[in-house]
């Protein structure tokens, strides 16, 4: 295998590593030469040291596990509600007339504007964070599903009527398969929003428990910039991994559509 084939087989395009590598070189250089205040801009070696400390002590895994548990719980609740609302508004004129205006009004309210209300109802424990994540997931999933259902050709709906599909048959054999590309796109976007809401909820709904977002908060409270940077790197890497997994899952699940063309 030659060099070109080796590079093509890598999971990440090597060209995308150029900027991070240059950034690390500049970062290490300016801190080693003391061109900056190293109490504020710490050397990369200190970030690696604190990262190893948190990993070896188990604090990283426990915090990351707590964050992922909240993320998955909120995402599942929000995704299920989003698909249900999207199908309901897209397939039923009555439901759209009754609930549509309220839904489209609420979607314009900033998600962070819900935090005072959620904290008043649920306090600052995990339940409040999970509900906040579910809210963050619901809207992109519902809007993607709604777009997909409304985009189903009328000819396909007429075929369902001719064959006298029941509502369940129409849902499982026509609506969900036909709208699946938009639904999966909404779920993909909802997954990204859920992770952002997980970290945002841990920042703003500070309470008992663990979480990777709380790692950054602890670093800020003790003015440990190395811990703040380490936490930010972990947050970014986890988000990137989620996006990659969602992209691959979406491609695999929609592979059957490409085979039809």
N, C-alpha and C positions, 0 to 999 in steps of 0.2 A: 504494500500500500504506500503510495507516494504522499508527499506533504499535502498536496491539494485535497486528495481523498480523505486524509486524516482530519484536516480542518473542516471539511464538509460533513464528516460524521459526528462532529461535536454537537452536543445539545444546544449550545449557545454560539451565535455568530462571533468569532474572535474579534471582529472589528468593533463590536459593542463594548469590548474590554479596554479599548485604547484610552478613552476618557477617564474611567476609574483608575487605571494604572498611572496615568499622568498626574491625576489629582493626588494619589498616594505619594508619588515622588516629590511633588511640590510641598505637600503637607509635611513629609518627613524632613525635607530640606530646610524649610523656614523655621521649624521647631528646633532642629539640630543646631542651626546657626544662631538661634535666639533672636531672630528678627521680630518675633511676636512674644507676647506675654504667655508663657507656657502654663500659667495657672488658668488661663481662659481657653487658649488653643493648645490642648495637650498633645503630646507626640502619639503617633499610632501605636507605639509599643505599650503605652499606658492603657490604651483602649483594649489591646489584646490581653494585657495582664488582668484587667478587671473582668474581661469576658471569660477568661479561663477560670478565674476565681468563682464567678457566679455559676459557671457550668459544672465545675468540680464539686461545689457545695450543694448542688441540686436546686438552687434557687431559680436558675434560669428555666429548667424543665418544669418545675412546679408552677411558676408564674405563667409560662407560655401555655401550659396545659389548661390552667384556669381561664385564660383569655380565649383559647380555642373552644373550650366547652361552652362559654357564653356565646361565642360567635356562631357555632353550629346550631345551638338551641334557638337563638333569635332568628337565624337565617331560615331554618326549617319552618318555624311558625309564620314568619313573614312571607316566605315563598308560597306556602300552602294558601294563605289568605289572599295573596296577590293573584295567583292563578285562578282561584275561585271568583274573586271580584272581577277580574278581567273577562273571564268566560261569561259571567252573569250579565255584565254591562254590554258585552259585545253580541251576545246571542239573544237577549231579551229586550225588546223595545220598551216594555213596561218597566223593567228594572232600571234601564238607562234613564227613562223619564223621571222615575222617582228618586233614584239614588245618584244618578250621574252628576247633576249640578253640585250636590254636596261633596262628592268625591273630588271633582275637578277644582272646587274651591279649596278644600283642605290640602291638596297637593302643593298649593302655592305658599303654604306656611312653612317657614324654615324649620328643619328638623330639630335644630337646637332650641327653638322656641318652645318645644314640648317638654324640655327637661325640667323646668320648675313645676309643671303640672304633674309629671311622672314622679318626681321626687316627693311631691305632696301626697300622692296616692300610695306609692309603693316604698317610700323611704329611699335609702341609698344602698340597699343591698343588691344581690345579684338579680332579683326579679325586675327591679327598675332598669338595670342595664340590658337585660334580655328583651324587655318590652321596647326599649329604645332601639335596639338592633333590629327587632322585628318591624318597627315602623320604617326604619331606613331601607329595609329590604322590600317592603310591601309595594311602594310606589313604582320603582322601575320594573318589577315583575308584573304588576297589574297593568301598567301602560304597555309593556311589550306584548302581553297576552291579549289585551284589548285590540291593539293594532293588528295582531295576527288573526284574530277571529273576524274582525271587520274586513280583512283582506281576502277572505275565502270567496272564490268566484261564485256568482249566483247560480251558474250552471251546475256546480257540485251540490248546492243546496236543493236545487230542483230534482236532481237524481235521488237524493235522500227522501224527498217527499214522494216521488214516484214509487220507490221501493217501500214506502211506509215505515221508515225507521222510527223506532221508539226514541224518546229523549236520550236514554242511556246509549243506544246504538249511535245516534247522531253525535253524541259527545265523544264516545270512544273510537268510532270508526271514521268520523269525518272531522269534527271540530279540532280535537287535540292533535291528530296527525297533520292536518293541513296547516295549523297554526304553530306547529312545533319549532320552526326556525326562529320566529319572533319570541316564542316562549323561552327558548333556550338562551337567546340573546338577552332577554330580560333577567333570566336567572343568573347569567354571567355577570351582568352589571350589578344585580342585587348582591352577588357574592362580594364584589369589590366594595360596595356601599356598606355591607355588613361588617367587613373588617375595619373600615374607617370608623364606623359607629362604635365598634368594640373598643378601639383605642380612645375615641372621643368620650365615650361613656365612662371609661376608667379615669380619664382626666377630670371630667366635670361632675361625676357622681361618686366622689371619693368617699369610701366607706370601709367596711371590714372586708377581708378577703385578699386574694392575690391577683396578679395580672402583670403582663409585660408592660402595660402602660403605667402601672404603679412603680415599676422599676425606674422609669424616667422621672417620675414625680419624686421618688426618694433621692435620686441624683440631684435634682434641682434643690430640694430642701436642704441637703448637706453640701451643696455647691461642689459636687463631684462631676465635673464636666465629662470625664472619661466614661462614667456610668450613663450619663445622658446620651452621649454619642453611641455607646454600645447598644443601648435600648432602641435608639432610632434605627440603627443598622438592622437589628433583628426584626423590627416592625416592617421595614422595607423589604427584607428578604422573604419574610413570610407572605407578605402581600404579593410579591412577584411570583412566588411558588404557587399560590392560589390561582393567580391569573393564568399561569401556564397550564396548570391542571384543568382549569375550566375550559381553556381553549382546546386542549386535546380531547376532553370529554365531549365537547360540543361537536368537534369534527367527526369523532367516532359515531356519535348518536345520529348525526345527519348524513352518514356515509350512504345510507340506503337511498337518499334523494338523488345523490350524484349518479348512482348506478342506474337510475331510471332514465337519465338524459343521454 
